[in-house]
Amino acid sequence: MSGRALPIRLARMFLVGGIATLLYACLSLVGTTVVGLPLPLASPLSYALASLWSYAGHRWLTFGDRRPAPRAALRFSLLTMAGYGAAAAIPAIVGGIFEGPSWLSILAVCTGIPAGNYVILSRHVFSEMPQDPRQPVGHTG
């Protein structure tokens, strides 16, 4: 990967991940405050909905993957299931066991899961992309 491509990829990863995180946080807050769902239900539901954007955004914007993607989709799905479990467990632990505020649970999900996702996405989900330094990120042709 060229020296210029890495910062572009990182910027795209932060953009896609940032939007997914905002979607998660907004949906969680709306789910708990407007709809009245308990946070251990609203959090993983919101995470699942935000993950749809995350997969599409990372696949097409961050990594420029235009190939059929059964292997990447399977790996992303496994990663999402792990994140889904964490999005359910963190509020149950922080809010339930420790009786912390909802915003603290949401903040923990918004910081911890994206950090882990960054490492796993770049090394294990979309890592098989051809790395031709002559092509900018997003172009596979």
C-alpha positions in Angstrom: 0.0 0.0 0.0 1.4 3.4 -0.9 2.2 6.0 1.7 -0.8 8.1 0.6 -3.3 5.2 0.5 -3.0 4.3 4.2 -4.1 7.8 5.5 -7.0 7.8 3.0 -8.0 4.3 4.1 -7.8 5.3 7.8 -9.9 8.4 7.1 -12.5 6.3 5.3 -12.5 3.7 8.1 -13.0 6.5 10.8 -15.8 8.0 8.7 -17.7 4.8 8.2 -17.1 3.7 11.7 -18.0 7.1 13.1 -21.3 7.1 11.2 -22.0 3.5 12.4 -21.2 4.5 16.0 -23.4 7.6 15.8 -26.2 5.4 14.3 -25.8 3.0 17.2 -25.8 5.7 19.9 -28.8 7.6 18.4 -30.8 4.4 17.9 -30.0 3.3 21.5 -30.9 6.6 23.0 -34.2 6.8 20.9 -34.9 3.2 21.8 -34.6 3.8 25.5 -35.9 7.3 25.9 -38.6 7.5 23.2 -39.7 3.9 22.6 -39.1 2.8 26.2 -37.1 -0.3 25.5 -34.8 -1.6 28.2 -31.2 -0.8 27.3 -30.1 -4.5 27.2 -32.6 -4.9 24.3 -32.2 -1.5 22.7 -28.4 -1.7 22.6 -27.9 -4.9 20.6 -30.9 -4.1 18.3 -29.3 -0.7 17.5 -25.9 -2.4 17.0 -27.5 -4.8 14.5 -29.1 -2.0 12.5 -25.9 0.1 12.5 -23.9 -3.0 11.4 -25.7 -3.0 8.1 -24.2 0.4 7.3 -20.9 -0.6 8.7 -20.5 -3.6 6.4 -21.6 -1.8 3.2 -19.5 1.3 4.1 -16.3 -0.7 5.0 -16.6 -3.0 2.0 -17.2 -0.4 -0.6 -15.7 2.9 0.8 -12.9 1.8 3.1 -11.6 -1.2 1.3 -13.0 -0.7 -2.3 -14.0 -4.4 -2.4 -16.1 -5.0 -5.6 -15.7 -8.7 -5.8 -18.2 -11.3 -4.7 -17.8 -11.4 -0.9 -19.0 -14.6 0.7 -15.9 -15.0 2.7 -15.7 -11.4 3.8 -19.4 -11.4 4.5 -19.1 -14.5 6.7 -16.2 -13.1 8.7 -17.9 -9.7 9.0 -21.0 -11.5 10.3 -19.0 -13.4 12.9 -17.4 -10.1 14.0 -20.8 -8.5 14.1 -22.2 -11.3 16.3 -19.3 -10.9 18.7 -20.0 -7.1 18.8 -23.7 -7.8 19.2 -23.0 -9.9 22.2 -20.7 -7.2 23.6 -23.4 -4.6 22.9 -25.8 -6.6 25.0 -23.3 -7.6 27.7 -21.8 -4.2 28.4 -25.1 -2.5 29.3 -26.1 -5.5 31.4 -22.8 -5.3 33.3 -22.4 -1.5 33.5 -26.1 -0.6 34.0 -27.3 -3.8 35.7 -24.6 -5.1 37.9 -22.9 -1.8 38.6 -26.0 0.3 38.3 -24.2 2.8 36.1 -26.0 5.4 33.9 -27.2 4.4 30.4 -24.8 7.0 28.8 -21.8 5.2 30.3 -22.9 1.9 28.8 -23.4 3.5 25.4 -20.0 5.3 25.6 -18.3 2.0 26.5 -19.8 0.3 23.4 -19.0 3.3 21.2 -15.3 3.2 22.1 -14.4 -0.4 22.9 -16.1 -2.2 20.0 -14.8 0.1 17.2 -11.3 -0.2 18.5 -11.5 -4.0 18.3 -13.3 -3.8 14.9 -10.5 -1.7 13.4 -7.9 -4.4 14.1 -10.1 -7.3 13.0 -11.5 -5.7 9.9 -8.1 -4.7 8.5 -6.3 -7.9 9.4 -8.9 -10.7 9.0 -12.0 -9.6 7.2 -10.9 -7.5 4.2 -7.2 -8.4 4.4 -7.3 -10.5 1.2 -7.7 -7.4 -1.0 -4.9 -7.1 -3.6 -2.5 -4.4 -2.4 -1.3 -2.8 -5.7 0.5 0.4 -4.7 -0.2 1.9 -8.1 -3.9 1.9 -7.5 -5.5 4.3 -5.0 -7.8 2.8 -2.3 -11.3 2.2 -3.7 -10.2 1.1 -7.2 -9.9 -2.6 -7.9 -9.8 -2.5 -11.7 
